[in-house]
Amino acid sequence: MRYDVSIDRVRWFLVLIMIYCHMLQFFGNPDKYPSINTLIDVVNVIVFPTFVFCFGCTSALAYLRKPFRQAAPRLARTTLLIYAAFVLSGIGYHVAREGTPLNAKMVTQVILLQDIPGWSEFLAGFAVIALVVLVLFKPLQWLSTRLAPTLIVSAVTLAMCFFPYHVVKSPQLGLFIGTLAFACFPAVQYGAYLLLGIYWQTNRRHGWVLAGIGLAATLAGVVDVVLNGLPQRFPPSIFWVLLTGFAPVALSFVTAKVPAQLPLVLRHIDLWARNVGRRSLFFLLASNLTIFTIAGIQAAPMVTRNAGPLWRLPIASPAGALVWEVFLIAAISIVASLAGRNTHPTAD
């Protein structure tokens, strides 16, 4: 089975909108630019479940098609890398953004998952999901070719959105099943996207079934938004999780339709995009640390009277945040290239 480059294209898109969302959250002025709140909500609805769906696709290709003994070392390494990224991001948030002195107690609490710092809970949730794939390798392997059991187990994970979150006091347990104690992305409730990503990648002939289910889920979520407003995100309500529904399948379908033969300029852009998608963890961590540092020292770019047209856009505006994001991603891309992290996508 060849590596599916459409996964990297989807992850590239997710990296772009997630960094853009962080720029708006840290530097945007929603009082002056009310559209910022809507943009943030839309990104928040899409990003995490679609990333989980992509991880399901990657797991089906890179791990689950192999014997456990062969796949386990690489999967364990992936899990540890995501966990390490969380630790660095969490410590970076406390030190760079909050100005907390670096001390053993703070570092230990982050390492032991007793403290889940802001804007790093995404990485903590993802590390737990990777661990779930490692621990439940055999059951997931069995589910990967069976539609009905996959849908039944997915329904069970979604039903956990009705779990009484207030009884969960342990931060480590909260990462698995949710809690009111801190913001988190519980692995169980978002597990449906992992399962559907695995099945989607393994059995494309039934893709229309998943597309129909995803569309129905999104429509149910939209109806709830119209009637009751935006559903609860932390911990996730059932309609928050359902709202993403159709996005992963739609993005996967669209990016898979990119022609193999592209004009030279578009070919280079596509290659760059796939590189970013393949190194999404590096780009998310690097952008987090950069944004934390700029916000912490209050060094956000200022508008100057004599600046060119692009530089006159305030970073507090949606357009200005987008322009500055381009510069941030360009800088990270250069660093990635110098560090040898910008290699061509290849099959796992």
URGI-V456461 format. One line per field, one symbol per residue. phi: phi as a letter, one per 20 degrees, with the letter a starting at -180 (. if undefined). psi: psi as a letter, one per 20 degrees, with the letter a starting at -180 (. if undefined). burial: I if it has 16 or more other ideal C-beta (glycine too) atoms within 10 Angstrom, else O. A space follows every 50 residues. Layout:
phi = ???
psi = ???
burial = ???
//
This chain:
phi = .ffefffffffgfffffffffffffecfcffecgfgfffffffffeffgf ffgfffffffeecfedfgfeeggfffffffffffffgfffffffffeemf ffbffffffffemecdfglcfgfffffffffffffdgffffffgdcfgff fffffffffffeffgfeedffffgfecnaefafbdffffefgfffffffg fecffdgfffffffffffffffgfffecnfffecffefffffgfjegfff ffffffefffdcggffffffffffffffdgfffffffgfffgffffeldf gdfdfeffgffeffffegfffffffgffffffffffffemedeffcff
psi = pqpoihghgghgghgghghgghghhhiqnhhhnhigggggggghggfghh ggghhgggghghgiirqghhhgghhgggghggghggggggghgggggikp qorhgggghghjkipnqqjihghghhhgghhghghkgghhgghhjogghg hghghghhhiijqnhiiohphghhhgjqrihrprnphghjhhhgghgggg hhmhhjhhghgggggggghgggghgghjaprpgorprhhghhhhfhgggg gggghijpqhoqqgghghggggghggghkhgghggggghggggghhjlkq pqpqhjrrghiioqiiqggghgghhghghgghggggghjkjlrqprq.
burial = OOOIIIIIIIIIIIIIIIIIIIIIIIIIOIOOIOOIOOIIOOIIIIIIII IIIIIIIIIIIIIIIIOOOOIOOOIOOIIOOIIOIIIIIIIIIIIIIOOO OOOOOIIOIIOOIOIIIOIIIIIIIIIIIIIIIIOOIOOIIOIIOOOOOI IOIIOOIIOIIOIOIOOIOOIOOIIIIIIOOIIIIIIIIIIIIIIIIIII IIIOOOIOOIIOIIOOIIOOIOOIIOOOOIIOIIIIIIIIIIIIIIIIII IIOOIOOOOOOOOOOOOOOIIOIIIIIIIIIIIIIIIIIIIIOIIIOOOI IOOOOOOOOOOOIIIIIIOIIIIIIOOIIOOIIOOIOOOOIIOOIOOO
//
